[in-house]
């Protein structure tokens, strides 16, 4: 991480499809899933914070969106960790 607490000071550029602009955009969007879910939870729509009453304004479609987005993020993380050809594994035995 950089001293400012932001992104890492050096960027890793993967060869092949992982380094393509399209994949980078998709990965950036996927990282937004985690941020969006945290915002929903922290603004009182989750069970971890907020009032004890049921939230108003969110419906089943919002719940499905949150669940499916979380599933997509988790599946990508698990698939990436399990991938023996993952870019950061280069040079490992």
N, CA, C and O of each residue as an XYZ file, in Angstrom:
372
protein
N       0.842     -1.185      0.000
C       0.000      0.000      0.000
C       0.883      1.242      0.000
O       2.014      1.224      0.484
N       0.350      2.292     -0.541
C       1.086      3.539     -0.541
C       0.977      4.184      0.831
O       0.135      3.807      1.646
N       1.828      5.147      1.070
C       1.796      5.826      2.365
C       0.499      6.589      2.588
O       0.102      6.832      3.728
N      -0.150      6.959      1.515
C      -1.403      7.709      1.644
C      -2.562      6.809      2.032
O      -3.664      7.295      2.284
N      -2.326      5.479      2.085
C      -3.394      4.559      2.457
C      -4.260      4.162      1.284
O      -5.253      3.457      1.463
N      -3.909      4.597      0.090
C      -4.699      4.279     -1.090
C      -4.251      2.988     -1.736
O      -3.982      1.997     -1.057
N      -4.175      3.009     -3.031
C      -3.777      1.831     -3.791
C      -2.287      1.548     -3.588
O      -1.541      2.422     -3.148
N      -1.864      0.342     -3.906
C      -0.444      0.011     -3.779
C       0.418      0.974     -4.601
O      -0.012      1.498     -5.628
N       1.634      1.189     -4.122
C       2.523      2.139     -4.771
C       2.926      1.677     -6.167
O       3.103      2.505     -7.060
N       3.073      0.372     -6.368
C       3.397     -0.136     -7.685
C       2.234     -0.956     -8.193
O       1.564     -1.648     -7.427
N       1.999     -0.874     -9.485
C       0.906     -1.636    -10.095
C       1.471     -2.857    -10.784
O       2.508     -2.790    -11.443
N       0.787     -3.966    -10.628
C       1.175     -5.196    -11.287
C       0.425     -5.277    -12.601
O      -0.802     -5.191    -12.625
N       1.152     -5.440    -13.687
C       0.525     -5.588    -14.985
C       0.701     -7.026    -15.432
O       1.815     -7.468    -15.714
N      -0.384     -7.737    -15.494
C      -0.346     -9.151    -15.861
C      -0.299     -9.296    -17.368
O      -0.945     -8.543    -18.097
N       0.473    -10.273    -17.830
C       0.455    -10.552    -19.261
C      -0.829    -11.289    -19.634
O      -1.492    -11.879    -18.781
N      -1.161    -11.243    -20.902
C      -2.337    -11.983    -21.358
C      -3.636    -11.289    -21.018
O      -3.662    -10.079    -20.792
N      -4.732    -12.065    -20.982
C      -6.055    -11.471    -20.799
C      -6.235    -10.771    -19.460
O      -7.023     -9.830    -19.369
N      -5.526    -11.201    -18.413
C      -5.681    -10.536    -17.119
C      -5.203     -9.094    -17.142
O      -5.626     -8.290    -16.311
N      -4.336     -8.757    -18.072
C      -3.834     -7.396    -18.164
C      -4.578     -6.531    -19.160
O      -4.247     -5.358    -19.329
N      -5.586     -7.095    -19.828
C      -6.312     -6.320    -20.838
C      -7.183     -5.250    -20.189
O      -7.610     -5.382    -19.042
N      -7.434     -4.200    -20.942
C      -8.258     -3.107    -20.431
C      -9.661     -3.575    -20.074
O     -10.235     -3.116    -19.087
N     -10.218     -4.488    -20.869
C     -11.576     -4.973    -20.609
C     -11.633     -5.711    -19.276
O     -12.560     -5.500    -18.495
N     -10.658     -6.570    -19.009
C     -10.635     -7.308    -17.744
C     -10.398     -6.352    -16.584
O     -11.011     -6.496    -15.527
N      -9.524     -5.390    -16.771
C      -9.279     -4.403    -15.711
C     -10.556     -3.646    -15.368
O     -10.831     -3.397    -14.194
N     -11.339     -3.278    -16.381
C     -12.613     -2.578    -16.126
C     -13.577     -3.478    -15.376
O     -14.237     -3.041    -14.433
N     -13.661     -4.749    -15.798
C     -14.551     -5.691    -15.103
C     -14.124     -5.874    -13.647
O     -14.964     -5.869    -12.747
N     -12.833     -6.034    -13.417
C     -12.350     -6.203    -12.043
C     -12.607     -4.953    -11.210
O     -12.922     -5.050    -10.024
N     -12.474     -3.790    -11.821
C     -12.797     -2.560    -11.107
C     -14.264     -2.500    -10.722
O     -14.618     -2.047     -9.633
N     -15.111     -2.962    -11.631
C     -16.546     -2.990    -11.333
C     -16.863     -3.995    -10.243
O     -17.715     -3.747     -9.390
N     -16.180     -5.128    -10.270
C     -16.407     -6.144     -9.244
C     -15.974     -5.623     -7.876
O     -16.615     -5.921     -6.868
N     -14.895     -4.849     -7.836
C     -14.481     -4.297     -6.544
C     -15.525     -3.316     -6.016
O     -15.664     -3.140     -4.806
N     -16.260     -2.676     -6.935
C     -17.351     -1.788     -6.523
C     -18.491     -2.531     -5.847
O     -19.248     -1.935     -5.080
N     -18.624     -3.820     -6.118
C     -19.658     -4.631     -5.465
C     -19.450     -4.623     -3.966
O     -20.386     -4.382     -3.203
N     -18.220     -4.887     -3.540
C     -17.931     -4.927     -2.106
C     -18.208     -3.574     -1.456
O     -18.742     -3.506     -0.350
N     -17.848     -2.519     -2.139
C     -18.080     -1.170     -1.611
C     -19.576     -0.888     -1.506
O     -20.048     -0.377     -0.491
N     -20.325     -1.227     -2.571
C     -21.765     -0.994     -2.558
C     -22.485     -1.788     -1.476
O     -23.390     -1.271     -0.821
N     -22.087     -3.037     -1.289
C     -22.709     -3.857     -0.247
C     -22.402     -3.305      1.144
O     -23.270     -3.282      2.017
N     -21.169     -2.864      1.342
C     -20.810     -2.270      2.634
C     -21.618     -1.000      2.894
O     -22.040     -0.751      4.023
N     -21.833     -0.204      1.860
C     -22.620      1.016      2.015
C     -24.065      0.694      2.379
O     -24.650      1.345      3.245
N     -24.643     -0.312      1.717
C     -26.014     -0.712      2.060
C     -26.111     -1.123      3.527
O     -27.013     -0.703      4.251
N     -25.167     -1.946      3.941
C     -25.176     -2.440      5.325
C     -25.009     -1.288      6.312
O     -25.727     -1.209      7.308
N     -24.071     -0.408      6.035
C     -23.765      0.665      6.971
C     -24.810      1.776      6.997
O     -24.844      2.571      7.937
N     -25.653      1.837      5.989
C     -26.693      2.875      5.957
C     -28.010      2.386      6.545
O     -29.053      3.012      6.357
N     -27.957      1.282      7.248
C     -29.140      0.834      7.957
C     -29.967     -0.206      7.247
O     -31.023     -0.589      7.750
N     -29.526     -0.682      6.083
C     -30.294     -1.702      5.385
C     -29.854     -3.107      5.762
O     -30.520     -4.078      5.406
N     -28.760     -3.226      6.465
C     -28.286     -4.530      6.918
C     -28.657     -4.753      8.358
O     -29.221     -3.871      9.006
N     -28.341     -5.932      8.865
C     -28.674     -6.244     10.253
C     -27.544     -5.880     11.201
O     -27.710     -5.988     12.416
N     -26.406     -5.454     10.685
C     -25.266     -5.158     11.535
C     -25.299     -3.767     12.151
O     -24.724     -3.555     13.219
N     -25.941     -2.841     11.518
C     -25.999     -1.461     12.001
C     -27.411     -0.924     11.778
O     -28.205     -1.493     11.029
N     -27.691      0.162     12.436
C     -28.954      0.835     12.164
C     -30.054      0.488     13.140
O     -29.828     -0.212     14.127
N     -31.252      0.982     12.859
C     -32.387      0.795     13.761
C     -32.882     -0.656     13.769
O     -32.589     -1.437     12.863
N     -33.629     -0.985     14.803
C     -34.165     -2.342     14.944
C     -35.374     -2.576     14.042
O     -35.799     -3.717     13.862
N     -35.926     -1.513     13.477
C     -37.091     -1.665     12.605
C     -36.661     -2.067     11.207
O     -35.518     -1.846     10.806
N     -37.575     -2.650     10.484
C     -37.282     -3.092      9.123
C     -37.051     -1.876      8.224
O     -37.761     -0.878      8.346
N     -36.079     -1.945      7.335
C     -35.827     -0.833      6.428
C     -36.976     -0.661      5.433
O     -37.616     -1.634      5.033
N     -37.220      0.563      5.049
C     -38.284      0.874      4.102
C     -37.647      1.281      2.778
O     -36.621      1.961      2.757
N     -38.259      0.864      1.681
C     -37.792      1.307      0.380
C     -37.082      0.252     -0.439
O     -37.000      0.371     -1.661
N     -36.571     -0.770      0.206
C     -35.907     -1.837     -0.543
C     -36.877     -3.000     -0.708
O     -37.612     -3.352      0.215
N     -36.866     -3.584     -1.895
C     -37.762     -4.696     -2.166
C     -36.997     -5.968     -2.483
O     -35.770     -6.002     -2.395
N     -37.717     -7.003     -2.849
C     -37.086     -8.281     -3.186
C     -36.053     -8.169     -4.310
O     -35.052     -8.885     -4.299
N     -36.283     -7.282     -5.275
C     -35.310     -7.157     -6.361
C     -33.994     -6.599     -5.859
O     -32.933     -6.965     -6.364
N     -34.048     -5.712     -4.867
C     -32.820     -5.183     -4.281
C     -32.090     -6.275     -3.499
O     -30.863     -6.364     -3.529
N     -32.864     -7.097     -2.802
C     -32.262     -8.203     -2.050
C     -31.580     -9.180     -2.997
O     -30.458     -9.617     -2.742
N     -32.260     -9.524     -4.095
C     -31.660    -10.434     -5.075
C     -30.400     -9.822     -5.693
O     -29.405    -10.517     -5.899
N     -30.447     -8.540     -5.983
C     -29.279     -7.860     -6.534
C     -28.103     -7.969     -5.560
O     -26.991     -8.312     -5.964
N     -28.345     -7.679     -4.288
C     -27.275     -7.733     -3.287
C     -26.729     -9.151     -3.133
O     -25.515     -9.349     -3.088
N     -27.616    -10.127     -3.052
C     -27.184    -11.520     -2.878
C     -26.393    -11.994     -4.089
O     -25.324    -12.584     -3.938
N     -26.904    -11.744     -5.278
C     -26.214    -12.205     -6.486
C     -24.902    -11.465     -6.714
O     -23.938    -12.052     -7.205
N     -24.855    -10.190     -6.364
C     -23.608     -9.436     -6.488
C     -22.565     -9.989     -5.513
O     -21.399    -10.155     -5.872
N     -22.990    -10.270     -4.284
C     -22.072    -10.844     -3.293
C     -21.588    -12.213     -3.747
O     -20.411    -12.539     -3.592
N     -22.484    -13.015     -4.305
C     -22.101    -14.330     -4.801
C     -21.054    -14.207     -5.912
O     -20.067    -14.943     -5.925
N     -21.273    -13.283     -6.834
C     -20.332    -13.076     -7.935
C     -18.963    -12.704     -7.405
O     -17.955    -13.248     -7.856
N     -18.913    -11.781     -6.450
C     -17.643    -11.355     -5.869
C     -16.950    -12.524     -5.171
O     -15.758    -12.752     -5.375
N     -17.688    -13.257     -4.357
C     -17.105    -14.385     -3.624
C     -16.607    -15.470     -4.583
O     -15.527    -16.027     -4.386
N     -17.387    -15.764     -5.607
C     -16.980    -16.792     -6.559
C     -15.703    -16.386     -7.290
O     -14.824    -17.222     -7.502
N     -15.588    -15.125     -7.676
C     -14.376    -14.650     -8.323
C     -13.180    -14.789     -7.390
O     -12.113    -15.230     -7.818
N     -13.339    -14.423     -6.130
C     -12.235    -14.531     -5.178
C     -11.808    -15.985     -4.998
O     -10.615    -16.288     -5.015
N     -12.769    -16.876     -4.826
C     -12.445    -18.296     -4.643
C     -11.804    -18.885     -5.899
O     -10.827    -19.628     -5.805
N     -12.343    -18.562     -7.064
C     -11.766    -19.053     -8.321
C     -10.338    -18.536     -8.504
O      -9.458    -19.272     -8.950
N     -10.120    -17.287     -8.160
C      -8.800    -16.691     -8.308
C      -7.802    -17.339     -7.355
O      -6.678    -17.655     -7.747
N      -8.208    -17.535     -6.117
C      -7.315    -18.178     -5.149
C      -6.979    -19.607     -5.538
O      -5.874    -20.077     -5.266
N      -7.913    -20.305     -6.169
C      -7.706    -21.698     -6.553
C      -6.962    -21.855     -7.877
O      -6.532    -22.959     -8.213
N      -6.806    -20.782     -8.623
C      -6.193    -20.859     -9.954
C      -4.674    -20.987     -9.848
O      -4.007    -20.043     -9.423
N      -4.116    -22.141    -10.228
C      -2.664    -22.296    -10.152
C      -1.919    -21.398    -11.154
O      -0.713    -21.189    -11.023
N      -2.639    -20.871    -12.151
C      -2.018    -19.991    -13.143
C      -2.278    -18.510    -12.856
O      -2.073    -17.663    -13.725
N      -2.727    -18.199    -11.644
C      -3.006    -16.808    -11.291
C      -1.729    -15.976    -11.469
O      -0.636    -16.455    -11.169
N      -1.859    -14.752    -11.948
C      -0.682    -13.929    -12.286
C       0.321    -13.753    -11.143
O       1.524    -13.725    -11.400
N      -0.123    -13.636     -9.914
C       0.804    -13.411     -8.812
C       1.574    -14.679     -8.433
O       2.541    -14.599     -7.676
N       1.172    -15.835     -8.938
C       1.860    -17.092     -8.644
C       3.071    -17.315     -9.551
O       3.809    -18.285     -9.379
N       3.267    -16.441    -10.487
C       4.378    -16.598    -11.439
C       5.685    -16.718    -10.659
O       5.994    -15.875     -9.817
N       6.438    -17.758    -10.941
C       7.716    -17.942    -10.283
C       7.643    -18.768     -9.010
O       8.678    -19.160     -8.472
N       6.429    -19.043     -8.515
C       6.299    -19.886     -7.330
C       6.364    -21.335     -7.742
O       5.968    -21.691     -8.852
N       6.856    -22.164     -6.863
C       6.903    -23.604     -7.176
C       5.864    -24.359     -6.426
O       5.763    -25.578     -6.569
